[in-house]
């Protein structure tokens, strides 16, 4: 069976910085990659983004129906909302048909996507639903940190009751498999961050670490689990190389260190899908859209990581 090598790129919100960072990413991509790339988006905003950032678009496939052609940088509306949803749906439909090994997604606006009928909190939930997967995990991978989240878009007041031993065990299993299969770490060291100050201090500062998190840390070979770790020290240990990855209990616990240390180069990876999915670690940035000031480093790393991970999956699936 022929290995699928095509990589999809979605343009994101055409009123945001997606057209600029995608154009810059295409211009910087090695020529050997370009025949493998398919951009799901409209050519007019993509060309507009290239002009804004001062690059020439290479010859790559672009799939779009003109829905985003009339949008203006920094001025999202119902048209840009519908366009970004359409781009994503087209890419996911191609993945379901077996045409794509990976998708790198430029940022969407959850607000404008919702107004266009997008029924999901974000990319992650939509991809899981469309691709028939129940459990997925959000991992942020940078040059220095790899951090996965046990809960994602949950209000802080609801985090403690959202955590369960079974759910955390599922998350740890997905992270362990991905570190081995996708990132090539034969025996990953996974640190599990506690929820409460001092990881609960034996129950004095909260019981979730003792009663919910600790029971999830049974043997999970070939991975080695450590925790619950004191939150204010765990990320320093990760930077110092004592862990290959951390699992944080809630969104900002994991994302604040990532954005402090690896902001420009961090990539959001959805673990547990039948395809590779990556995205830059930032939003639509309407305030600078169309100005040429957008930094494309994270989008460039998202594409490079998508190609790397898809290649590793393809090699492992090929007969020896």
N, C-alpha and C positions, 0 to 999 in steps of 0.2 A: 504494500500500500504506500502511495506517495505521501511524504510528510508535508503537511500544510505549512507554508512559510510566510504567507501574506500577513502584514501587520496593518491594522486599521488605526487611523487617527481621527478622532472627532473634534470638530472645530469649537465646540462649546458655544457659549453665548456670543453671537456675532456682534453684539453691542459692547462686549467686554474686551479684554486684552487677548482673548483666544486667537483671533486672526493674526495678531502680531507675533505671539510666541510660537504659533504653529508655523508661520512663514519663516521665522528665524530658525526654527528647528529643522525645517526642510532644507533651507539654504546651507546649514552647517552639516547636514547628514552626509556621510561618505557616499560617493557615487554608487558603490556596490549595494547600498541599502535601497536606493530609490526605486528600483523596479519592483521591490517587495511592498512598497507603501501604497495605501489607499486612503485618501482624505475624504471623510464624510462631512461635507460642508459645501457651501456655495463659493464659486470662484470669485465673485465680485468682492465680498468682504475679505477673502483671503488675499486677493491682489491689493486691496486697500491697506491691509495690514502690512504687506511687504513694502509698499511705498512709505508707510509711516515709519517703519523701522530701518528703511534704507537697504533692502536686500532684493536680489533678483530671485524670483521663484524658479526652481528647477522643474524639469518635466516629470511630474508625478500624476497618477490617476486621481481625479477629483470627482466625487459622486454627490450631486446635490440637485435640487429642483427649483432653486431660485427663491426659496422662502426667506432667506436672510439678505437678499440683495438690497432691499430698501431700508435696512436698518442703519442707524447712525451711531458712531462710537460714543460711548458714555451716556446713551439715551435709550435704555431698555424699554421695551413696550410689548404688547401682545404679539407682535410679529416676531420679535427676537425670541420671545418665550417659546412660540410654536416652532421656530426654526431649530433651536437647540435641542428640543425634544425629538424633532424629526431626524436630526443627524444621529442622535444616539440610538433611536429605534432602528434606523437603517443599518448601522454598524452591528448591532446585536443580532438583527435578523441574518446578516451575512455570517456571523459567528455560528448561529444555530444551523445554518446550512453547511457548515464545515469549511467555509471559505477563508476564515481568519484564524491564525494561531494566537493572536494577541490584539488587544485594543489599548491604545494610550489616549486618554480622554482629557481634553482641555476643559477649563472650569465652566460650570453652568451656574445659573442663578436659581436657587431653590424656590425663591419667591415667584419669579416670572415663569419658571417651568410649571409650578403648581397652577398658576393662572391659565396655563395652556393645557391643563388636564393631566399633568404628570402626577400620578397618584402615590409617589414614593418620597421618602425623606431625602434621598440622594441617589447618586450613581450606584452605590453598593447594593442597596436594597432592590433596585430595579434589575440589576444584573443577576442577582441571586434568583429573583422571581422568573425572569425571562429564560434563564438557562437551567431552571429546574433544580436549584440547589437550596437546601434548607438552611444550612449553617455556613456562614462565611465569617472571615475575620479581617479587620482593617489593620494593616501593618505599615508603619512608616520606616523607610529604609534610607539612611544617609551614609556618608562616608565614615561617620564615627558611631552612629546609633542605629539600632533596629529596635523599634518599639511597637508592640501590638496592643490592641485595646480589648478589654473584656466586655465593656459596654461602650456604646458610641454616642448617638444623639439622644441622650437621656438627661433630663434635668438633674442637677446635683442633688436636690432633695429626694430624688427617686432612686439614686444609684444603689444604696444599701439594700433596698428591697428587690432591686432588679438582679442582684448577684445571687447565683445559686451554685452549689457545689457541682451539680451535673453540668450546668452551662459552662462553668469555668473549665471543667475537665474536657469538654468538647473543644473549647477554644485552645487549650494547651495541646491537644492532639493535632489540631489543624496546623498550629504554628510549628510543632515539631516536624510534621510531615513536610511542610513547605521548606523549612530550613535545610532538611536533608535533600529533598527532590529538586527544589528550585534553586536554592542558594549553594548547594554542594557542600554543606557542612555535615560531615559524617556522623559526628556525635555531639549535637548542639547542647550548649549550656544555657538553659533558660531560667532567668530569674523572675520570680513572681512577686510583684510589689504589693505590699499590704495596703489596706484601705484607710486605716486610721493612723493618727500620729503614733510613732514608735511601734507600728504594726500591732496596735491595740494594747501594748504593755500588759500581756497576760490577761486581758479582759478588763483592765481598769479603764481603758480609754475606748472601749467598744469591743463587742464580741465577734464581729464578723470575721476578723482575721483568724481567730481560733476555731470558730464554729462552721464557717463557710469556706474560707480559702484553704486553710491547712489540710482539710480532708481531701481536697482535690489534687494534692501533690504526691500521689502514689507513684510507683514505678512506671516509667513511660519510655522504655528503651527504643532506640539508642540515645534518646535525649536524657539529660540530667537536669532535674528540677531543683530549684533552691527557693526557699521562701517560707512564710511571707516575709519579705524584706522590708526593713524600715524605709519608708518612702523618701525621706530627706537625704538618705545615703545611697540608695540603690542606683541612681543615675550616674553618680560619680564612679561607682564600681563598674558600670557599663562602659563609661568613657575610658577607664583604666584597663579594660580588657578582661575583667573577671567573668563576664557573661557574653554570650554571642547575641542574645536578645533579651529584652524584658517584656513582660506582659503587665500593663498598667490596668488599674481597675476602672478608670473613667477617663473621659476625653481630655480634659485639661491637665490631669495628672501626667499623661503621656505626651501631650502635644506641646506644652510649655517648654520642657527640656529640648524636644526635637527642634522647635522653632528658634530656640536660643542658640543651639550649637550647630545645627545642620540646615538652617532655614533655606538658603538659596539652592541647596543641592538635595534636599529630602524628596523622596518619592513615595506617594501613597500606593500601596499594592493591596489588591483584594485577594486574600487567600481562600482557597476552597473551591474556586470556580474550575470548570473544565477547560477554560482558556486563561491566558495571562491577561490581567488588567492592571494598568498603572496610570497614575495621573500626577501632575505637579501638586506640591503642597501649598497651594494658595488659591485665592478666589478670582472673581471676574475683574476686580480693580477698575470699576467704572471711572474713578476719578482721574486715571491716567490713560484710559483707552484712547487710542488714536494719536497720542502725543509722541510715540516712538520711545518712550521711557521704560516700557515694560522689559523686565529681565527674563530671558528665555532659558536660563540655566536649568531650572527645575523641570521644565518641559523637555529639554534636551536630554536630561538624565532619565526622565520617564520613558522616552522612546528607547534610549540605549538599554535601559534595564529590561524593557519589554522584549527587545530583540535578544538580549542575553538569556533571559529566563525561558523564552520560547525555544531558543536554540538548545538549551540544556534539556528541556522536555522532549524535543524532537530527537535528540541523540539517545536519550534513555528509552524512547519508544521504538527506535529503529532496531531491526534484528542484527545481532552481532555476527 
